[in-house]
Amino acid sequence: MQYVNFFIYFCRKITYIAKKMAESAIITGQYVRLQPTVASVGDRILAQILDWIILFAYVMLAIIIAADIIKTEWYYIITIGVIPLFYTLLMEIFNQGQSIGKMIMNMQVVKLDGSRPTLGSYLMRWLLFMIDGPMTSYMGLIVMVLTRNNQRLGDLAAGTVVIKKQKYKKIQISLDEYDYLSKGYVPRYPQAADLSLEQIDIITHTLSMQQSDFAERTAQLARKVCEKLNIERKETDDTAFLRRIVRDYQYYALEEI
C-alpha cells in the first residue's frame, strides 16, 4: 500500500511539474508566439509502434542473414544491439527530427519557437525515453495526456514539441508590430517566412546596436541571410535589406492569423 501511495504521489508531482513547464515555455519572444498543430497522443503512439515494427523487421532480417553468412559476435552486438539502441537518436539528428515512424505520420520534432533542435536537445529526449517509457511503466504517456502540447518528460527537458509537419502557425502577440506594416504592404522576400524566431531576434538585436562596428556586423549578417534563404537581395544598403527581411517575416506571420 505504501508503494502504491508513493507511486500516486510521484505521478501527481511529475504531471504538476510538467504542466508548469509546458505553460511557461509557450511565449518565446517579443514578435511571435508559435501555435503549433501539435501531434496528438494517438499519432505519437502510432508513430512509435511503426518504429518498433520497423526495428523488429530489421532485427529479424539481421538474424536471418547472420545465420547463413556471418558468425561473429561483433555482428550481433552492432546490428542487433547498438543500431536499434541509437536508432531514434540518429534518425532525428540526421533526418530533421524525424524517425521513419514520424515520417509516415508526417510528424517532426522541433523547438518551441519552430527552429531545429540542437544536438543536446535530441540527446536529452533520447536519454529520458527510458524514464518516459519502460522504467516508469510509460509515465511519459500520462505526462503527454496532461500537458498542453502533448509533451513527454524528454520534450519538456529538451524544450521540444512534436508537430504535424509544416502545419504550425505563427501568431502575433504584440500589437505594436502592426505599426511596421502599412496597409497594402507587399512583401518582397517570401523566403523570410522560413526564418525562425531566434534568427529574427538576432537580426533585430543587431539592427538595434549602435557600436563602432555596426556596418561590419550588418554586412556580415546580410550575407548570411542571403546565403541561408538563397535569395538575391534588391537593396544595396545592408540595414535596409535586413529591415525588409524582418517586415516580410512579420507580414507572413500575421497572414497566418
C-alpha positions in Angstrom: 0.0 0.0 0.0 2.8 2.4 0.8 4.4 1.7 -2.6 1.1 2.4 -4.3 0.7 5.7 -2.4 4.2 6.7 -3.2 3.7 5.9 -6.9 0.5 8.0 -7.0 2.3 10.9 -5.3 5.2 10.6 -7.8 2.7 10.7 -10.7 1.0 13.8 -9.4 4.3 15.6 -8.8 5.6 14.8 -12.2 2.5 15.9 -14.0 2.3 19.1 -12.0 5.9 20.0 -12.9 5.3 19.0 -16.5 2.2 21.2 -16.8 4.0 24.2 -15.3 7.0 23.8 -17.6 4.7 23.5 -20.6 2.7 26.6 -19.7 5.8 28.8 -19.1 7.5 27.7 -22.3 4.9 28.8 -24.8 5.7 32.5 -25.2 9.2 32.8 -26.5 9.9 36.3 -27.8 8.5 39.8 -28.4 7.4 39.2 -32.0 5.5 36.0 -32.4 4.3 33.0 -30.5 4.1 29.6 -32.1 0.7 28.0 -32.2 1.8 24.6 -33.5 -0.5 21.9 -34.8 0.7 19.5 -32.1 0.8 15.9 -32.9 -1.9 14.1 -30.9 -1.0 11.4 -28.3 -2.6 8.8 -30.6 -0.4 9.9 -33.5 2.7 9.7 -31.4 1.8 6.3 -30.1 1.2 5.0 -33.7 4.5 6.5 -34.9 6.3 4.7 -32.0 4.6 1.4 -32.9 5.6 1.8 -36.5 9.2 2.4 -35.4 9.1 -0.7 -33.3 7.7 -2.8 -36.2 10.4 -1.5 -38.4 13.1 -2.3 -35.8 11.6 -5.8 -35.3 11.7 -6.5 -39.0 15.3 -5.2 -39.2 16.4 -7.4 -36.3 14.7 -10.5 -37.8 16.4 -9.8 -41.2 19.8 -9.3 -39.5 19.4 -12.6 -37.6 18.4 -14.5 -40.8 21.4 -13.0 -42.7 23.8 -13.8 -39.9 22.5 -17.4 -39.6 23.6 -18.1 -43.2 26.6 -15.9 -43.7 28.1 -14.2 -40.6 29.1 -16.0 -37.4 31.0 -13.2 -35.4 29.8 -11.9 -32.1 30.5 -8.3 -33.1 28.0 -8.5 -35.9 25.3 -9.3 -33.3 26.4 -6.6 -30.9 26.4 -3.9 -33.6 23.4 -4.8 -35.7 21.1 -6.2 -33.0 22.3 -4.2 -30.0 23.9 -0.8 -31.0 21.9 0.2 -34.1 18.4 -0.4 -32.5 19.5 1.4 -29.3 20.6 4.5 -31.2 18.1 4.3 -34.0 15.8 7.1 -32.7 18.6 9.5 -31.8 20.5 9.1 -35.1 17.4 9.3 -37.2 16.2 12.6 -35.5 19.7 14.1 -35.7 20.3 13.3 -39.4 16.7 13.4 -40.7 15.5 16.7 -39.4 13.7 15.5 -36.3 12.0 12.5 -38.0 12.2 8.8 -37.4 10.7 6.6 -40.1 7.5 6.3 -38.0 7.3 10.1 -37.7 7.9 10.4 -41.4 5.0 8.1 -42.2 2.8 10.0 -39.8 4.0 13.4 -41.2 5.4 14.4 -37.8 8.6 16.3 -36.8 10.4 17.2 -33.6 11.1 21.0 -33.4 11.9 23.5 -30.7 9.1 25.5 -29.2 10.0 28.5 -31.4 9.8 26.3 -34.6 13.6 26.1 -35.1 15.6 22.9 -35.4 16.6 21.3 -32.1 20.2 21.3 -31.1 22.2 18.1 -30.7 21.8 18.5 -27.0 18.1 18.6 -27.3 17.9 15.4 -29.3 20.3 13.8 -26.8 18.1 14.9 -23.9 15.0 13.4 -25.5 16.8 10.2 -26.2 18.3 9.8 -22.7 14.9 10.4 -21.0 13.0 8.0 -23.2 13.7 5.1 -20.8 12.3 7.2 -17.9 9.3 8.2 -20.0 8.8 4.5 -21.0 9.8 1.2 -19.6 11.4 2.4 -16.3 8.2 4.1 -15.1 5.6 2.0 -16.8 5.3 4.6 -19.6 4.9 7.6 -17.3 5.6 9.7 -20.4 2.2 8.7 -21.8 0.5 10.2 -18.7 2.5 13.4 -18.9 1.7 13.7 -22.7 -2.0 13.5 -21.9 -1.8 16.2 -19.2 0.4 18.7 -20.9 -0.8 21.4 -23.3 1.5 20.4 -26.1 1.4 16.6 -25.6 5.0 16.7 -24.4 6.6 13.8 -22.6 9.3 14.5 -20.0 12.0 14.3 -22.6 10.3 17.0 -24.6 9.9 19.2 -21.6 13.5 18.9 -20.5 14.7 19.5 -24.1 12.3 22.3 -24.9 10.9 20.4 -27.9 7.5 19.5 -29.2 6.3 17.0 -31.8 4.2 18.7 -34.5 2.3 17.8 -37.6 4.9 18.8 -40.2 4.5 22.2 -41.9 1.2 22.9 -40.3 2.1 25.1 -37.4 1.0 28.8 -37.3 2.9 31.8 -36.2 0.7 34.0 -34.1 1.3 37.7 -33.4 1.3 38.7 -29.7 2.5 42.3 -29.9 0.0 44.8 -31.3 2.8 47.3 -31.7 4.2 45.3 -34.5 1.3 46.3 -36.7 2.9 49.7 -37.0 5.7 48.2 -39.0 3.4 47.2 -41.9 1.3 49.8 -43.8 -2.0 48.9 -45.4 -1.5 47.1 -48.7 2.1 46.2 -47.8 3.6 43.9 -50.4 6.4 41.6 -49.2 9.5 41.2 -51.3 11.1 38.1 -49.9 8.6 35.2 -49.2 11.6 33.1 -48.1 11.7 35.3 -44.9 8.9 33.1 -43.6 11.3 30.2 -43.3 13.4 32.0 -40.7 12.9 31.0 -37.0 12.0 33.4 -34.2 15.6 33.1 -32.8 17.0 34.2 -36.2 14.7 37.1 -36.4 15.7 38.1 -32.9 19.3 38.1 -33.9 18.6 40.4 -36.8 16.5 42.8 -34.8 19.1 42.8 -32.0 21.9 43.6 -34.5 19.9 46.4 -36.0 19.3 48.0 -32.6 23.0 48.0 -31.7 24.9 51.3 -32.1 28.5 50.2 -31.9 31.5 51.2 -33.9 31.5 48.0 -35.9 27.8 48.3 -36.8 28.4 48.5 -40.5 30.6 45.4 -40.5 28.2 43.4 -38.4 25.1 44.2 -40.6 27.1 43.5 -43.8 28.1 40.1 -42.4 24.6 39.3 -41.2 23.1 40.4 -44.5 25.4 38.0 -46.4 24.5 35.1 -44.1 20.7 35.8 -44.5 21.1 35.8 -48.3 23.0 32.5 -48.2 20.6 30.8 -45.8 17.5 31.9 -47.8 19.2 31.5 -51.2 18.0 34.9 -52.4 19.4 37.8 -54.4 18.9 41.0 -52.5 17.4 44.1 -54.2 18.5 46.6 -51.6 22.0 48.0 -51.8 22.0 49.1 -48.1 22.6 46.3 -45.6 20.4 47.8 -42.9 17.5 48.4 -45.4 17.7 44.8 -46.5 17.7 43.4 -43.0 14.7 45.6 -42.0 12.9 44.4 -45.1 13.5 40.8 -44.1 12.1 41.4 -40.6 9.0 43.2 -42.0 8.4 40.4 -44.6 8.7 37.9 -41.8 6.1 39.8 -39.8 3.8 40.0 -42.8 3.7 36.2 -43.3 3.4 35.7 -39.5 0.3 38.0 -39.5 -1.1 36.4 -42.6 -1.4 33.1 -40.7 -3.8 34.6 -38.1 
